[in-house]
Amino acid sequence: MFLGNEEKLYIMDKAEGNKAQVEGHPAWGSVWDLATGQAEVMDIRSNIFCSSGMHLPNGSYIALGGNTAVGPGGNLGSSKPDQWSSDWDSTYQDFDGTRAIRVLNPCKTGDNFNSAQCKWFDESTVLAMKAKRWYSTAEPLADGTVAIMGGFTSGGYINRNYPNNEPDGPATQNTYEFFPARAEDPPKLQFLINTSGLNSYVHAFLMPSGKMFLQANYSTILWDPATNEETPLPDMPDKIVRVYPASGAVAMLPLTPENNYTPTIIFCGGFLMDDDQWGDYSFPRINTFYHPASKDCQRITPEPTDGSAVAYVKDDDMLETRTMGQFIILPDGKLLVVNGALNGTAGYSQKTGEIDNFGDMPYGESLAGGPVGTPAIYDPNAAQGSRWTNKGLASTDIARMYHSSAMLLPDGSVFIAGSNPNVDVNITTIFPTEYRAEIFYPPYFSATTRPQPKGIPSKLTYGGDSFDVTIPASSYSGSANDAADNTIVAVQRGGFTTHAMNMGQRFLQLNNTYTVKEDGSIVLHVSQMPPIPEIFQPGPAFVFVTVKGVPSNGTYVIVGSGNIEAQTKLAVAALPASVKMDNVKGTASDSSTTTGSNGGSGGSGSDSAAGGSNKTTIIAAVVGAVAGIALLGALVGIFLARRRRAAQRAGGSTGTYPMSVAPTGAMSGASAAAGFSALGASKGGRESDSSAFVPLQHGNNSHAWNASTASLDRPYRDDGDMGRGSYDPYGSHHGTGVPPQRGPY
């Protein structure tokens, strides 16, 4: 998913048997309208499964790579140039996406979505990468050029054979290239060879120096894209893996004047296995779904400015173990973690090194178990030991497992959708193909008065003259001086989200002073972007003004020139001194500006849902925010029936998991489901005073979307040898086989 502008959210799926149709075939693309809650299908020609993506300086987006063409059951498409790939499938009508560069110019409601200007451009004979890439990473340079790194050429669970005696074999893609393309063939990136196997969706963040921080397996480097030189950095403590399929939650912490805009990266969760237990292309060698994920968090500042040595620093543990958790930076500078599971990893398989028969797999094809339904909030500025809380946070009963995504919306809520640890559409397995979508409303939605800033420009420069933003007295309550002292102006980018990561996500607080006026209005004198495009690359973003913890709606802006080019760096204009005025107050009522009790502290998160917030105003705010949402439709439209396995498998644990325990006083289990239904459908009350999950309203609940006829009661193919080590669930039936001459896998 990515947020195209203030009106449209774009959603992509793999090519599979969705009931929704476009141009005579299953749809795997849609655009969701934030105002109406309606989704429209979009035609994407190639298989976008497990691609990467990034914004461009002008506000367009590119989606890069993916899987080869597949048909029902994930089998290779009908047109096969060889036995390992497919150009096209006659049933799903998807083209090979492994080299695709798809381009989209986000449109608005008044535009003609039938015109070419609003459609995906997806034609590999005209525009394509030089190398096949699946599970690759994208990160922009300071001029807006996009670096594209790594991936599989075919692949599977992890990107290697075992023993790993060919780390740069033909199924791996240990190279990098750029968009726009450069003349040379894609060079090798030694770091990818060194981290062989556990280097899919490598974590990448551009640093102020122009070098790129890269982390994969348990290794870390600074990489210079201009020279291809690598500088080793310390290993991840305890060798915990954070990249796919361990899939830890990873983000750059907010860049602020207080930290001198020095990037720090936080890693939380993930998974730890012995090297041999990770297995190979086929599957893990242990039953991952019975093994707890990590709760460990680490921070690292790759380019410290205080002369200190680069080091990982132990941070507060998360409140529970979590794999496939996803960080969403909120407008108040805190980080929300959502989705994921207590045990296991991302990926899917029909067997493991300990289970030979798919019928004995306790959670279908999922390699994770124990969905985590309660989010948590991390406050990077709180004292160590009290940075995590889930106090007062509502829970969801929808399992958000492999292939789930989340995205910050312009009103400060978080859109959550997806989950499909299955090779094709499957609505009867324990963790089914999930079409339901939710919006999570963070605790600040308990305030019914939101700031209404005026004067935010449509473009921001790197340095240059400041600009003024006016906050009317009606936007806050209490002392004007206090409100002005507790106001931040932040530029945010949600990025391109897939696989529990948000490529390109950033939060940068602009420097500001203020003048309090006699009428209670506050004029903010705001600096432009710091003249360091490396820390917030040119392109689309949203500006939020947050007053005493309550954010405004985001205003869409373009940062930089709008072109792929060296960005102009201007001198930073001096800001006037702040001017206070005593005995001046805002005109909003105190009760309307009260936020939820979750203030980013609370440590264990076991406190009761605290008072101080008004349940009536929360319900009014949230219901008002979703009153227009009716049918999500298209790819994310219909409630699906689910059933659990009737009995636990022999030798395994229970076939069902409760959602992770909600904090005392918040919803969990059946009460949570009832609370969501009441709030979303009948505008009733809920148990939490601080936050809300709201299921988007749908129609036609009795229809189950399942166009696939593939059976999930047995393997999709029977090649006469289903013994351990020979059947690849990501192999030829999935369009990603590894040539047998490479040895057993």
N, C-alpha and C positions, 0 to 999 in steps of 0.2 A: 504494500500500500504506500501511497504518498499523497500529501495534501497539495493539490495543484494550485489552488488559490483560495480566497476566502469563501468560495461557494462550492467547490467540488473536491471530492475525495476519490482517488482512482484506486481500484482494487483489481488484482490479478490472481489467477489460479493456474494450476497446472492443467494441461490438456487431459481431460478425463471425462467420464460419463455423466456430466451434469445434465439435469433435465432441461434447464434453460437453454434456448437455442438462439443462434445468430447466424444468418447467412446459410441456414440449412444444416448446421452442425452444432454440437455442444458448445456453449459459451465458456470462455475462461478469462473474460475481461468485462469490467463494468465501471460505471462512473456513478457515484452516489451524490445526490444533491443535499447539502446540509440544511437548506431551508425547508424543503418539502419532505425529506426523508425517503425520496423515491430513488430507485436505482435503474439505470438503463444499461442493457448489455452493449458491449463494444466488441468488435471483431479484432482479434489478434491472430495473425496468420501462423506464427511459429509457436512451438512448445516453450513456454516461458518458465517451466518448472525449475525452481531453485536457481534463479538468475540473480544477478546483482543489479544495482542501479544507482543513479546519481542525478542531481540537478545540474543544469547548465547556467551560465551567468545571466542569460536572458529570461530565465524562468521556465524553460523547457526541461523535460526529463528524458533520460535515456535508460532503457532496461537492457542488460547485457547478458548474452549467452542463455543457457538453459539446457534442456535435454533434447535428445534426438526425437524424431516423430514417433508417436506411439498410437496404438489402437486400444480396443477394449481389453481390460485386464492388465493394462500396462505392457502388452506385447508389442514387439516391434511393428512399425507401420507396414503398410502393404507394399511400398516401394523401397526395396533394400539394395543399395549399391554393394553391400557386403553383408556378412552374417552378423555384424556387430553394430550396425547403424541403419537408419532409415531416413529417406528424404521426405516421405509424405505418407499419410495414412488415409485411405479412402473412406473410412467410417467417421473418424473424428475430424478428418480434413485439416490436420495440423502438419506444418512443415518442420523440418529439422531446425531446432533453435540454438544449436551449440555455438554458432558463430554470429548469431543475430545481434544487431544493434537496432533496437526499436526506439523511435523518437516520438514524443508526444508534446504538443503545444497545448497546455491546459486552457480550456475555454470556459466561458461563463454562460449563465442561463439565457441571455439574449442572443448568443451565437448560434449558428446553424450547425448542429452536431452531425448532420448528414454530409457536411462539406469536408473536403480532404484536410482542411486546416485544423479540424477538431478531431480527426481520427488518428489512430496509431499508424505511423509509417513503419512498415516491417517488410522490407524487401532485400534479402541478402545478396541478390545479384547486383544491387546498387550500393548497398552499405552493409559492411560486415567486418567483424574483427579478423585479425590475421590468424588467430589460433582458436581452437575449440575450447570453450570454458564453461564449466558447470560447477556451481558453488564457488565462484570467484569473488573477489573483493574489489570495490571501487572507492577511490578517495581523490578529491580534486587537489590540484596544485594551486599556487597563489594566483596564477593567471586564469584559472577556470578550466585548464586542461584536466582531463580525468585520467588518472593512472588506474589501470586494470591489472590485477595481480592474481596469478595462480588459478586454482580450480582443478577439476578432473577433466580428462578428455572423454573418459567413459566413467569408470569409478564404481563406487558402492558405499559400504558402511564407513570405512575409512580408506584413505587414499594410498594403499600399499598392499603388497603381498606379505606373508609372514612365513619364514624369516625374511626380514626386510633387506635382501641383498641386491635390490635394484631400485634404489630410492628415486632414480630419475628415469623410470621405465616409460613405455609408450602410453600407458593409461593415465599418467600424471601430466599436469600442465604447470611446470615449474618456471614459467616465464612471466614477463610483464610486457604490456604495450600501453598505448595511449589513445585517447580520443580527444581531438582529431588525431588521426593516424600519423605516425612518423615514418620516414623512409626505411629505416632498418627493420630487419626481421626481429621478432620479439626476443630480447636477450634473456638468458638464464638469470634467475635470482637465487643465489646460493642459499639464502636463508630458507627458501622453500624446499630445497633438496635436503638441507640439514634437519628440517622438521618433518620429514617425510611421514606420511600417514595421517598425522594430526595437524594439518595445515589448510583445511578447507575453511572458507570464510575467515581468512586471517584477519585479525583486528588491526586496523590501520588508522592513524591519526597524524595529520600534518602538524609539524612543530614550527615555532617561530623562526628557526634557522632555515627553514625550507626542507630540512630532512624529515623523514617520515618514521614515526614510531610504529614498529611492527611487533606483534606478539602472536605466536602459534606454538602448538605443543606446550612445552613448558619453557620455551626460549623467548628471548626479547632482544631486539636490536634497534638501532637508528640506521635508517637506510637513506642514502642520497639518490633520489631519482635522476639527478643530472649526471652523476658519475658511476652509479651502480656500486658505490662503496658502502660497506657495512661496518658499523661500530657495535661491538657486543655490549649488551647491558646485562644486569643480573638476571638469573633464572627466576621463574615463578617459584616462590617458596612452596616446599613440600611437593613440588612437581604436579600441582593440581592443574588439570587441563581446562581451559575456558573456551576454546574454539569449538565449532561443530565437530563431532556430535555431543561433546560435553556441554556446550552451549550455556556458558555462564552469562550473567548480566554484566554488561560492560558499557561504560560511558565516560566522556570527558566531563569533569566537574565544571560548574559554572565559572566562566572567566569574568573577573570583577576588578574594579580599581583596587580593592583591598589586597588581592593576590597579584597585582601588577600584571594581570592578564597572562599569568604563567600556567600553562596547561598541566593538569594532573588527571591521570586516568584511574578509575576505580574498577576493580574486578570483584564480582561476588558470585558465589556458587560455582557450578560446574561439576566436574566428576574426576575421581581419582581411581585408576586401575593400574595394575602392573602392566608392563609393556606387552607381554604375551596375551593378557586378558583382553586387550583391545581388539585382538583378532586381525581382520584384514578386510578386503573388499566385500566378503560375503556376509559376515556377521561377527558380533563379539563372541568371545570364547566362554563367557560366563552369563548367567541370567541377570542382566543389568537391572531389570525391574525389581529385583529383590534387594538391591544394594543402595544404601542412601547416597544421595548426591552430597555435595559439599555445602556448608554454610559459611565457609571462610570468605572474608573480604580483604583485599589488599589495595593500597594506593601506591602509585609511582609518579614522580615528577621527572620526566625524561630530560628536561633541560633546566635544572634549577638555576636561579639567578643569585642565590646567596652564597655560592661557593661550596655548598655541600655536595657530597658524593651522591650519585644516582643510586637509589635503593628502593626496594619494595618495603612498605611500612604496613604493619598489621593494623587493620581497622576493626571496628566492631563486627562481630559475626551477625549474619542475618538471623531473623527470629526462627527460621526453620531451614532445613536443607532445601535446596531448590536447583533443579536443572531446567533449562529453557525459560528461566525468568528473564524479563525484559525491563530495562530502565527507560522510563519516560521522564524527561526533565520538565517540571512544572513551572509556570510563570513566576511563582514565588521563590524559585531557586532551590526548592527541594526536589528530590528524585523519587518517583513512584516506581515500585517494582510490581509487575503483574505477571500472571500466567505461569505455566510450568508445572513441575511435578516434584514430589519428595524424593523419588527414587529413579535411577536409570539415566538414560541418555535420549537424545533425539534419534531420528532414524526409525526404520521399520524393517522387519524381517519375518520370515515364516519359520525360523529355527534359530538356535544359538549353539554354541559349543557344548551346551549341556542338555539341550532339547532337540531331538532329531525330527519329531513329528509336529506338524503345525497344529494338529488337534490338541496337543499338550501345551501349547502356548497359552498362558493364563489371561493375557490381555490382547488377544488377537495378534496383529502384527506390531503392536506398539512395543518398543524397547524401554518404555518408562511406565511407572505406575505411581499411584498416589497423587492425583491432581491437587494443586494448591489453589484453593478458591478465595483466600483472603489476601488482598494486596498488603503492601507495607510501604511506609514512607521513610526515606533516609534524609536526614538534615546534615549536610556536610559541615555546617558551622556550629553544630551542637558540640558540647563537651564529649570527649571520647568516653564511651560507656553508655551514652544515652542518645545515640544518633538514629536508632531504629525505633519505630513504633507502628503498631497496627491498631492502637486504641481507638475505638469508635468506628473503625472501618467496616463497611458492609462486606459480605461475602457473596460469591456467586456459586451456583450449583452446576455451572457449565464447565466441563473439563476442557481446559485450553492446553492441549498437548502439542505434539509436533505439528509444525506448520500453522502456528497461531501468530497473530500480529496485533500491534497496538499503535495508535497514533494520536498525538495531541491535536485537538481541534481549535479553531480560532476563539471559541468561547472559554477555553481553559479546561474543557472536559476531555476525556480520553476515549476514543473509539476502539473497541476490542472485537476481533472477529477471528474466524478460522479455527483450525484443529482438524487434522486429517492424517493420522499415522497409518495410512492404508495406501496400497498401490493403485487403487482406483476407488470410485465412489462405493462406499459401504456404510449402510445406515443401520445394520443390525449387530455390528460388533460392539464390544464394550466401550471403545473410544471411537465413535463413528465419524464419518465425514460430517462436519458441523457447519450448518448454514445459518445458525442463529448469530446475531450480532448484539452487542451491548454497548452502552455508554456508561463509563464510570465518572461520577461527579465527585471530585475531591472535596475535602472538608470546607474549602472556602466558598462552596456553593450554598452553605447555610446563610451567607450574607445575601440579602435580597437587593441591596444597593451596590451597584458596581461602579467603579470610576468611569467617567465619560470624558477622556482626554480629547482635546482639540488642538490641531496644529502639527500632527505627525506628518512629515513629508513622505512622498511616494518613493523617493530614492535617498539612499545614504551613501556618503562618500567616505573614503579612507582619509581621515583628517579633514581640515577645512573649517568653515564658519559654523558656529553652533546654531541651534534652532530653539524656538520657544514652544513649549507645550502647556496649554492651560487646563487646569483641573478645576471645574466649577465647585462651588461650596456644597452643592447638592450631592457630590460624589463621596462625601465622607462625613463622619460625625466627630464631635469632640474638638480638641484644640487644633487649630490650623498649624501651629508650629510643630506640634507632635506629628500630625499627618505628613507635613512636608519632610520632617526628619526621617520618616519611615516610608518613604516612597522610592521605588526603584523603576528605572526604565530599562527594559531588557529586549534585546534582539534575539529571536529564537528561530531555529530551523529544526523541524521534526525529522527530516531526512527521508531516506528510502528504507522502509522496514521490511525485513524478511528474516525468518529463522531466529527470532528473539534478539535481533540486533537492528539498530537504526544507523545505517551508513550515512554519514554527513550530519548527524544530530549535533547541534551546538546551542549554547546559551551564553550570551555576552551582555553584561550589564554596562550600559553607557554611563559615563561620568556626568554628573549634573549638580548644579546649585539651584536655588529657588528664590522667589520673591513672594511673600505672603501679602495679599491685597486686603484692603479694608472691607471689601464685600465678602471676604472669606474664600475667594478663588486663590489658587496657587499657580504661579507661573514658574514652570520648570525651565531652566536654562540648560540645554542638553548638548553635550559634545557629539560630534559625528563618530563614526567607527574609529577605533585606534588605527593608525596608519600601518597596520600589520596584516595584510590580507592572508597571510599564512595561517592565522588562528581562526579566521572566519572568512572562508573563501567567497568570492563574488557569486551572487545569485539571489534567489527568492528567500524571503524570511518574513517573520511577523514581529511587530513591535508591541509589547505589552507594558502597560503602566500599572504597577501594583502598589496600592496604598494600604499600609498596615495589614499586609497579608492577603488583601482582596485584589485580584487582577481585573483589569479592563478586558474587553474583547481585543483580540489581536488585530493590528492593522497591517495589511499586506504591503511589503516594500521590496524593492530591488536594491541589493547591496552592491556597490561598485558600478562599473561602466555599462554593464549589460553585455559585454563582449568578451570573448576569449582573447585576452591580451594582457600585457603587463599593466597592472592597475596603477593609476596615478595616486601618489602618496603626497598629501598636502600637509602643510604645517598645522598643528593643532591650535585652534584659537583659544585664548584664555577665557575662562568663564568669570562672570562677575561674582562678587561675594554674595553669599546668601543674605537675605533680608527677612527678618522675622517681624511679627506684629502680635503683641500680647492681646489677650482678651478677644481674639477673633476665633470663631468656631465654624464648623461645617453645619449645614442645615439638615442633613440626614439624621434620622433617629438612631440612637445607640443600638437598639435591637436589630435594625436593618443592616448594620455593618458588622455584626458579630459573626466571627468565623467559627468553624467546628473546633472541638476541644483538642484535636490532634495537632499539636504545635511543633512536631518534629522531635520531641523528647518523649521520654516514657520508657525507654530501655526495653524491658521485657515485653511490653505491649499487653500485659495481663490486667491492666486497670479496667474498671468498669467503664462503659460508655459514659463519658463525663457530661455533666450539665454545662450550662453557660451558653448553649446554643438553643435556638427556638425551633422545635420540631415542626410547628406549623409553617414557619417561614421557609424551612428547608423544603418541605413538600411542595409549597407553592412555587419556589424557585425551580425545583427540578421538574415538576409537572409542567410548568410554564415553558421550560426549555425544550421539552419533548412533545408538547401538545400537537405540533404539526407533523410528527413522525407517524406515518401510517404503514405503508408497505415498503420494505427494503428491497424485496424482489430480486430479480436477476440471480447473481451468484450467491447472494447472502440473504435470500428471501424467506425461506419457509421453515417453520418449526419441524424438526424431524423426530420420529419415534425412536426410542432407544430401548434396548433390552440388555440385561446382564446375563452372563452365563449362568445356567441353572445350578451348577454345582462346582465346587472347587476341583481343580485337576489333581489327579493322583500325584502325590509327591510335591505339590506346590502349595502356595498359600492361598488365602481366600481370593475368589475371583472378582470381588468388588472392593472398592476403596471408598471410605467416606472422604468428603472434601476436607482439607486440612482445618484444624480447629480454629474457629473464629474467636476473637477476644471476648471475654465475658461482657455480656450486654449487647454484643453485636449478633447479627444473624448467622446461623450455621445450619447446615442440613436442610430439613424440610421447612423449618421456619424461614430460612433464607429464601427458599423458592417461593413460599407464600408471600413473603414481603415484596419480592420483585414483582410477582404477578399483580398484587394489589396496587402497587405504586404505578406500574406501567399500564395496567388495564383499567382499573376502576378508581385510580387516584386515591387509594386508601393510605393508611399510615404505614410506617415501618419502624423497626426497632432501633436503628442507629441514628444518633443525633449528628453525626459528623460527615457521613458520605453516603453515596447511593450507587448501586448498580441498577441501571434501567434497561430491561430488554426492549429492543425496538419492536414496535407493534407490527404484527404480520396478519395475513389472512390465509384462508385455505389450509388450515392447520392439518387437515386429514390427509393431505397428499404427501407422499414420500418421494423425494427426488432420487431416483436411482435408475438411470438408463443403462447401467452396466449389467450384463448377464453373467459376468465372471463369478465363479464360486469362490468363497473364502473358507470353505470347509476343507479344502485340499489344495495342494500347490497348483499353480496355474498351468504348469507344464510337467510332463513326465518323460524325462529323457533316459529312463532306464537305470539311472544311477543317482539316487537321491541320498547317497551316503554323505556323512559329514565331510566338509571340505570340497565337495564338488558342485553343490547346488548354490548358485548365487542369486539371492532374492532381488538383487539389483542388477542381475545379469541380463542375458539375451531377451528374456521375456519382458524386461523393463527397458530394453533399448540401450543397455550400458554394459554389455558383456566385455570381458577382458580376454584377449586371444589366448587360447589354451597353450600355445607354445611357450608362454611365459611361465609355465609350471603350475602346480596345483594352487588353488586359492579358495 
